[in-house]
Amino acid sequence: MMIYENKQPLKETKMRILLLGAYTPNGRQGLMSGSDRKAAVEAMLDKVGGSLEHLAFTRGEDDVVVTAIVPDNVSLPGIGIVW
C-alpha cells in the first residue's frame, strides 16, 4: 500500500460561493422588526473566515441570495452549521 504525501506548502485558495436561504417564521419576524440581516450574514461568514460579496432579498421559494468569498472548501461545512 502506497501513501502519497504532498510535502509542498499549500497555496491559499479562495472560493466564491452562492447561498440560497428561506426564512423561518422567527426569521421573518426579525426582518420585519428591523433586524440588520446584512450584519447577521457578515457575522456568519466572519466565523468561517469569509466575506460578503452580495446580498439580495427575493420573492418565491428562496428569500435571500448571498454570494460570498470563503478561504477554501474546508470552510463550507462551517457555514452550514452557522447558517
SVG drawing of the C-alpha trace seen along z (x, -y; Angstrom):
<svg xmlns="http://www.w3.org/2000/svg" viewBox="-44 -48 52 50">
<polyline fill="none" stroke="black" stroke-width="0.4" points="0.0,0.0 1.4,-3.4 0.6,-6.6 1.2,-9.8 2.0,-12.9 2.3,-16.3 5.2,-17.9 4.8,-21.2 3.2,-24.1 -0.4,-24.6 -1.3,-27.7 -4.0,-29.9 -7.1,-29.5 -10.3,-31.4 -13.7,-30.2 -16.8,-32.1 -20.0,-30.5 -23.7,-31.1 -26.1,-30.6 -29.8,-30.4 -31.9,-30.8 -35.5,-30.8 -36.6,-32.5 -38.3,-30.6 -41.3,-32.3 -38.9,-33.7 -36.5,-35.0 -39.4,-36.8 -40.4,-38.4 -36.8,-39.6 -36.6,-41.0 -39.9,-42.9 -38.8,-44.3 -35.8,-45.9 -33.1,-43.4 -30.0,-44.0 -29.8,-40.9 -26.7,-42.1 -24.8,-42.3 -26.1,-38.8 -24.8,-37.3 -21.5,-39.1 -21.1,-37.8 -21.8,-34.3 -19.3,-34.5 -16.7,-36.1 -16.9,-33.0 -15.5,-30.8 -13.1,-33.4 -15.3,-34.5 -16.6,-37.8 -19.8,-39.0 -19.8,-39.9 -23.5,-40.5 -26.8,-40.1 -30.2,-40.2 -33.7,-39.6 -36.0,-37.8 -39.6,-36.5 -40.5,-32.9 -39.1,-29.7 -35.9,-31.4 -36.0,-34.6 -32.3,-35.6 -29.4,-35.1 -25.9,-35.6 -22.6,-35.5 -19.5,-35.3 -15.8,-34.6 -14.6,-31.8 -11.0,-30.7 -11.4,-27.1 -13.8,-24.1 -13.0,-23.2 -15.0,-26.3 -18.2,-25.1 -19.4,-22.8 -18.9,-25.5 -21.3,-27.8 -23.9,-25.0 -23.6,-24.9 -24.0,-28.7 -26.4,-29.4"/>
</svg>
